[in-house]
Amino acid sequence: MEKTLGTKRHQRLVAFLIEKREAAGLTQTDLADKIGEYQSWVARLESGQRRIDVIEFEKLAEVLEFCPTEFLSATKT
């Protein structure tokens, strides 16, 4: 299996999460506070420097109020 950082799928995931955060009217700091992380954690995620595991994704979906399957359904190939 290839590395996932920097792939088109990873870039789409990052763009999706940024879009959801901005649609929720949250800054990176606001989101970090809501999920119990530092702003730098969100910045690394949004710059594509870190992966996101399924539990983190589920928490982001809860906080940003989207259904996790929304992204998964949109990216089926």
N, CA, C and O atoms as a GROMACS GRO file, in nm:
protein
  308
    1MET      N    1   0.085  -0.118   0.000
    1MET     CA    2   0.000   0.000   0.000
    1MET      C    3   0.089   0.123   0.000
    1MET      O    4   0.190   0.130   0.071
    2GLU      N    5   0.050   0.220  -0.081
    2GLU     CA    6   0.128   0.344  -0.088
    2GLU      C    7   0.104   0.432   0.035
    2GLU      O    8   0.004   0.418   0.104
    3LYS      N    9   0.198   0.520   0.059
    3LYS     CA   10   0.180   0.619   0.166
    3LYS      C   11   0.062   0.708   0.129
    3LYS      O   12   0.036   0.731   0.011
    4THR      N   13  -0.009   0.757   0.229
    4THR     CA   14  -0.130   0.834   0.200
    4THR      C   15  -0.109   0.985   0.206
    4THR      O   16  -0.184   1.059   0.142
    5LEU      N   17  -0.011   1.031   0.280
    5LEU     CA   18   0.010   1.176   0.287
    5LEU      C   19   0.045   1.231   0.150
    5LEU      O   20   0.133   1.179   0.082
    6GLY      N   21  -0.024   1.336   0.111
    6GLY     CA   22   0.005   1.401  -0.016
    6GLY      C   23  -0.066   1.342  -0.137
    6GLY      O   24  -0.056   1.397  -0.247
    7THR      N   25  -0.139   1.232  -0.119
    7THR     CA   26  -0.213   1.176  -0.231
    7THR      C   27  -0.335   1.262  -0.262
    7THR      O   28  -0.375   1.345  -0.180
    8LYS      N   29  -0.392   1.243  -0.378
    8LYS     CA   30  -0.512   1.320  -0.415
    8LYS      C   31  -0.625   1.294  -0.316
    8LYS      O   32  -0.698   1.387  -0.281
    9ARG      N   33  -0.641   1.171  -0.272
    9ARG     CA   34  -0.746   1.141  -0.174
    9ARG      C   35  -0.723   1.216  -0.044
    9ARG      O   36  -0.816   1.270   0.014
   10HIS      N   37  -0.599   1.218   0.002
   10HIS     CA   38  -0.568   1.290   0.125
   10HIS      C   39  -0.594   1.439   0.108
   10HIS      O   40  -0.649   1.504   0.197
   11GLN      N   41  -0.556   1.493  -0.006
   11GLN     CA   42  -0.581   1.635  -0.034
   11GLN      C   43  -0.731   1.665  -0.035
   11GLN      O   44  -0.774   1.770   0.013
   12ARG      N   45  -0.811   1.572  -0.091
   12ARG     CA   46  -0.957   1.592  -0.091
   12ARG      C   47  -1.012   1.589   0.051
   12ARG      O   48  -1.102   1.666   0.085
   13LEU      N   49  -0.959   1.499   0.134
   13LEU     CA   50  -1.004   1.492   0.273
   13LEU      C   51  -0.972   1.622   0.346
   13LEU      O   52  -1.057   1.677   0.417
   14VAL      N   53  -0.852   1.672   0.329
   14VAL     CA   54  -0.811   1.797   0.392
   14VAL      C   55  -0.902   1.911   0.347
   14VAL      O   56  -0.951   1.988   0.429
   15ALA      N   57  -0.925   1.921   0.216
   15ALA     CA   58  -1.011   2.028   0.163
   15ALA      C   59  -1.152   2.016   0.219
   15ALA      O   60  -1.214   2.117   0.252
   16PHE      N   61  -1.202   1.894   0.228
   16PHE     CA   62  -1.336   1.869   0.282
   16PHE      C   63  -1.345   1.918   0.427
   16PHE      O   64  -1.441   1.986   0.464
   17LEU      N   65  -1.245   1.885   0.508
   17LEU     CA   66  -1.247   1.924   0.649
   17LEU      C   67  -1.233   2.075   0.666
   17LEU      O   68  -1.297   2.134   0.754
   18ILE      N   69  -1.152   2.138   0.584
   18ILE     CA   70  -1.140   2.284   0.590
   18ILE      C   71  -1.273   2.348   0.553
   18ILE      O   72  -1.318   2.443   0.618
   19GLU      N   73  -1.336   2.296   0.448
   19GLU     CA   74  -1.466   2.348   0.406
   19GLU      C   75  -1.569   2.336   0.518
   19GLU      O   76  -1.645   2.430   0.543
   20LYS      N   77  -1.572   2.223   0.584
   20LYS     CA   78  -1.668   2.201   0.693
   20LYS      C   79  -1.639   2.293   0.812
   20LYS      O   80  -1.732   2.346   0.874
   21ARG      N   81  -1.511   2.312   0.844
   21ARG     CA   82  -1.476   2.402   0.955
   21ARG      C   83  -1.518   2.545   0.923
   21ARG      O   84  -1.577   2.613   1.007
   22GLU      N   85  -1.487   2.589   0.802
   22GLU     CA   86  -1.523   2.725   0.764
   22GLU      C   87  -1.674   2.743   0.757
   22GLU      O   88  -1.726   2.848   0.796
   23ALA      N   89  -1.746   2.642   0.707
   23ALA     CA   90  -1.892   2.650   0.701
   23ALA      C   91  -1.953   2.659   0.841
   23ALA      O   92  -2.059   2.719   0.860
   24ALA      N   93  -1.885   2.600   0.938
   24ALA     CA   94  -1.932   2.606   1.077
   24ALA      C   95  -1.895   2.739   1.142
   24ALA      O   96  -1.933   2.765   1.256
   25GLY      N   97  -1.820   2.822   1.070
   25GLY     CA   98  -1.781   2.952   1.124
   25GLY      C   99  -1.676   2.943   1.232
   25GLY      O  100  -1.669   3.030   1.320
   26LEU      N  101  -1.593   2.840   1.227
   26LEU     CA  102  -1.491   2.821   1.329
   26LEU      C  103  -1.352   2.852   1.277
   26LEU      O  104  -1.320   2.826   1.160
   27THR      N  105  -1.270   2.907   1.362
   27THR     CA  106  -1.128   2.922   1.332
   27THR      C  107  -1.059   2.791   1.369
   27THR      O  108  -1.120   2.703   1.430
   28GLN      N  109  -0.933   2.780   1.332
   28GLN     CA  110  -0.858   2.661   1.373
   28GLN      C  111  -0.852   2.653   1.526
   28GLN      O  112  -0.862   2.545   1.584
   29THR      N  113  -0.837   2.766   1.590
   29THR     CA  114  -0.831   2.769   1.736
   29THR      C  115  -0.964   2.725   1.797
   29THR      O  116  -0.965   2.649   1.894
   30ASP      N  117  -1.074   2.772   1.741
   30ASP     CA  118  -1.207   2.731   1.790
   30ASP      C  119  -1.223   2.580   1.780
   30ASP      O  120  -1.266   2.514   1.875
   31LEU      N  121  -1.187   2.526   1.664
   31LEU     CA  122  -1.201   2.381   1.644
   31LEU      C  123  -1.111   2.305   1.741
   31LEU      O  124  -1.154   2.208   1.802
   32ALA      N  125  -0.989   2.350   1.755
   32ALA     CA  126  -0.896   2.284   1.848
   32ALA      C  127  -0.953   2.281   1.989
   32ALA      O  128  -0.946   2.179   2.057
   33ASP      N  129  -1.009   2.391   2.033
   33ASP     CA  130  -1.069   2.398   2.167
   33ASP      C  131  -1.182   2.296   2.181
   33ASP      O  132  -1.195   2.231   2.284
   34LYS      N  133  -1.263   2.284   2.077
   34LYS     CA  134  -1.379   2.194   2.083
   34LYS      C  135  -1.339   2.046   2.085
   34LYS      O  136  -1.412   1.963   2.139
   35ILE      N  137  -1.224   2.014   2.026
   35ILE     CA  138  -1.183   1.873   2.023
   35ILE      C  139  -1.072   1.841   2.123
   35ILE      O  140  -1.024   1.728   2.129
   36GLY      N  141  -1.033   1.942   2.200
   36GLY     CA  142  -0.933   1.918   2.303
   36GLY      C  143  -0.791   1.902   2.249
   36GLY      O  144  -0.711   1.827   2.304
   37GLU      N  145  -0.761   1.974   2.143
   37GLU     CA  146  -0.626   1.970   2.084
   37GLU      C  147  -0.572   2.112   2.078
   37GLU      O  148  -0.641   2.209   2.110
   38TYR      N  149  -0.446   2.123   2.036
   38TYR     CA  150  -0.384   2.253   2.015
   38TYR      C  151  -0.416   2.302   1.874
   38TYR      O  152  -0.444   2.222   1.784
   39GLN      N  153  -0.411   2.432   1.855
   39GLN     CA  154  -0.432   2.489   1.721
   39GLN      C  155  -0.330   2.434   1.623
   39GLN      O  156  -0.362   2.414   1.506
   40SER      N  157  -0.210   2.408   1.668
   40SER     CA  158  -0.105   2.355   1.580
   40SER      C  159  -0.142   2.217   1.528
   40SER      O  160  -0.100   2.180   1.417
   41TRP      N  161  -0.217   2.140   1.604
   41TRP     CA  162  -0.265   2.008   1.559
   41TRP      C  163  -0.356   2.026   1.438
   41TRP      O  164  -0.343   1.956   1.338
   42VAL      N  165  -0.450   2.122   1.449
   42VAL     CA  166  -0.542   2.151   1.339
   42VAL      C  167  -0.464   2.204   1.219
   42VAL      O  168  -0.492   2.166   1.105
   43ALA      N  169  -0.367   2.291   1.244
   43ALA     CA  170  -0.287   2.347   1.135
   43ALA      C  171  -0.210   2.238   1.061
   43ALA      O  172  -0.204   2.239   0.938
   44ARG      N  173  -0.152   2.143   1.133
   44ARG     CA  174  -0.080   2.033   1.068
   44ARG      C  175  -0.176   1.945   0.988
   44ARG      O  176  -0.143   1.899   0.879
   45LEU      N  177  -0.294   1.924   1.042
   45LEU     CA  178  -0.395   1.846   0.970
   45LEU      C  179  -0.434   1.917   0.841
   45LEU      O  180  -0.437   1.856   0.734
   46GLU      N  181  -0.464   2.045   0.852
   46GLU     CA  182  -0.512   2.121   0.736
   46GLU      C  183  -0.404   2.152   0.633
   46GLU      O  184  -0.435   2.184   0.518
   47SER      N  185  -0.279   2.143   0.673
   47SER     CA  186  -0.171   2.164   0.576
   47SER      C  187  -0.127   2.032   0.513
   47SER      O  188  -0.038   2.030   0.428
   48GLY      N  189  -0.190   1.923   0.554
   48GLY     CA  190  -0.158   1.793   0.496
   48GLY      C  191  -0.036   1.726   0.556
   48GLY      O  192   0.017   1.631   0.499
   49GLN      N  193   0.010   1.775   0.670
   49GLN     CA  194   0.129   1.720   0.734
   49GLN      C  195   0.102   1.602   0.825
   49GLN      O  196   0.196   1.535   0.870
   50ARG      N  197  -0.023   1.575   0.853
   50ARG     CA  198  -0.054   1.461   0.939
   50ARG      C  199  -0.176   1.386   0.886
   50ARG      O  200  -0.264   1.444   0.820
   51ARG      N  201  -0.179   1.260   0.915
   51ARG     CA  202  -0.294   1.177   0.882
   51ARG      C  203  -0.400   1.197   0.989
   51ARG      O  204  -0.374   1.251   1.096
   52ILE      N  205  -0.518   1.152   0.958
   52ILE     CA  206  -0.625   1.153   1.056
   52ILE      C  207  -0.677   1.011   1.069
   52ILE      O  208  -0.705   0.945   0.969
   53ASP      N  209  -0.690   0.963   1.191
   53ASP     CA  210  -0.742   0.828   1.207
   53ASP      C  211  -0.895   0.832   1.212
   53ASP      O  212  -0.954   0.939   1.220
   54VAL      N  213  -0.955   0.718   1.207
   54VAL     CA  214  -1.101   0.710   1.196
   54VAL      C  215  -1.170   0.767   1.320
   54VAL      O  216  -1.279   0.824   1.309
   55ILE      N  217  -1.111   0.752   1.436
   55ILE     CA  218  -1.171   0.805   1.559
   55ILE      C  219  -1.165   0.957   1.558
   55ILE      O  220  -1.261   1.024   1.598
   56GLU      N  221  -1.052   1.012   1.513
   56GLU     CA  222  -1.041   1.158   1.501
   56GLU      C  223  -1.142   1.210   1.398
   56GLU      O  224  -1.206   1.313   1.420
   57PHE      N  225  -1.155   1.140   1.287
   57PHE     CA  226  -1.249   1.179   1.184
   57PHE      C  227  -1.392   1.180   1.238
   57PHE      O  228  -1.469   1.272   1.211
   58GLU      N  229  -1.425   1.077   1.314
   58GLU     CA  230  -1.558   1.069   1.375
   58GLU      C  231  -1.582   1.186   1.471
   58GLU      O  232  -1.692   1.242   1.472
   59LYS      N  233  -1.483   1.223   1.550
   59LYS     CA  234  -1.496   1.336   1.642
   59LYS      C  235  -1.512   1.467   1.565
   59LYS      O  236  -1.594   1.551   1.603
   60LEU      N  237  -1.434   1.485   1.459
   60LEU     CA  238  -1.448   1.605   1.376
   60LEU      C  239  -1.587   1.613   1.315
   60LEU      O  240  -1.647   1.720   1.310
   61ALA      N  241  -1.639   1.500   1.271
   61ALA     CA  242  -1.773   1.498   1.213
   61ALA      C  243  -1.877   1.540   1.317
   61ALA      O  244  -1.970   1.614   1.287
   62GLU      N  245  -1.860   1.493   1.438
   62GLU     CA  246  -1.952   1.530   1.546
   62GLU      C  247  -1.946   1.679   1.575
   62GLU      O  248  -2.049   1.745   1.584
   63VAL      N  249  -1.826   1.732   1.589
   63VAL     CA  250  -1.808   1.874   1.624
   63VAL      C  251  -1.849   1.965   1.509
   63VAL      O  252  -1.910   2.069   1.530
   64LEU      N  253  -1.815   1.925   1.386
   64LEU     CA  254  -1.846   2.009   1.270
   64LEU      C  255  -1.984   1.978   1.211
   64LEU      O  256  -2.026   2.039   1.113
   65GLU      N  257  -2.053   1.884   1.273
   65GLU     CA  258  -2.192   1.850   1.239
   65GLU      C  259  -2.210   1.806   1.094
   65GLU      O  260  -2.290   1.863   1.019
   66PHE      N  261  -2.133   1.704   1.056
   66PHE     CA  262  -2.156   1.640   0.928
   66PHE      C  263  -2.155   1.490   0.949
   66PHE      O  264  -2.100   1.440   1.047
   67CYS      N  265  -2.216   1.419   0.857
   67CYS     CA  266  -2.220   1.273   0.864
   67CYS      C  267  -2.090   1.219   0.805
   67CYS      O  268  -2.054   1.256   0.693
   68PRO      N  269  -2.019   1.133   0.876
   68PRO     CA  270  -1.893   1.080   0.824
   68PRO      C  271  -1.906   1.014   0.687
   68PRO      O  272  -1.811   1.015   0.608
   69THR      N  273  -2.019   0.959   0.659
   69THR     CA  274  -2.036   0.895   0.528
   69THR      C  275  -2.048   0.994   0.415
   69THR      O  276  -2.037   0.957   0.298
   70GLU      N  277  -2.070   1.121   0.447
   70GLU     CA  278  -2.079   1.225   0.343
   70GLU      C  279  -1.950   1.229   0.261
   70GLU      O  280  -1.953   1.229   0.138
   71PHE      N  281  -1.838   1.231   0.329
   71PHE     CA  282  -1.709   1.233   0.258
   71PHE      C  283  -1.685   1.100   0.189
   71PHE      O  284  -1.644   1.096   0.073
   72LEU      N  285  -1.710   0.991   0.259
   72LEU     CA  286  -1.683   0.859   0.203
   72LEU      C  287  -1.767   0.831   0.079
   72LEU      O  288  -1.718   0.772  -0.017
   73SER      N  289  -1.892   0.874   0.078
   73SER     CA  290  -1.979   0.854  -0.037
   73SER      C  291  -1.935   0.940  -0.156
   73SER      O  292  -1.944   0.897  -0.271
   74ALA      N  293  -1.888   1.059  -0.126
   74ALA     CA  294  -1.849   1.153  -0.232
   74ALA      C  295  -1.719   1.113  -0.301
   74ALA      O  296  -1.693   1.157  -0.413
   75THR      N  297  -1.638   1.031  -0.236
   75THR     CA  298  -1.507   0.997  -0.291
   75THR      C  299  -1.495   0.855  -0.344
   75THR      O  300  -1.384   0.811  -0.374
   76LYS      N  301  -1.604   0.785  -0.355
   76LYS     CA  302  -1.598   0.650  -0.411
   76LYS      C  303  -1.547   0.656  -0.553
   76LYS      O  304  -1.586   0.743  -0.631
   77THR      N  305  -1.460   0.564  -0.585
   77THR     CA  306  -1.403   0.562  -0.719
   77THR      C  307  -1.445   0.437  -0.794
   77THR      O  308  -1.408   0.419  -0.910
   0.00000   0.00000   0.00000
